């Protein structure tokens, strides 16, 4: 059973919003658009423009549509 991508459990783990793997907080970032946890393997880091920071794949696709 995958963990929530919105909250950490008592061991400091959460599920990635994209791949749904259970990951430690050291390998997670927060998507700057949806505020859900995404692992560093799935996240895209935006260096310029708005939004600035880590973005999950679902939100990246929403940005590119606009």
C-alpha positions, 0 to 999 in steps of 0.5 A: 500500500502506497503512502500519502503524497501529502503527509510524512509518516512517523518514519519520515517517509511519503509516497511520490505523487508520480511513481508512487514509490515509498521514499525517505524525506531525503529523496523527496522534494515538494512540488511548487504548484500542487504542494505534494511530494515528488521524488528527485528522480521524477521531479523537474527543476525549473531554474527560471520563469514562474514557478521556480523550483521543483515541479512534478511531471503532472504539473509540468504538463499543465505548464506546457499546455498553457 
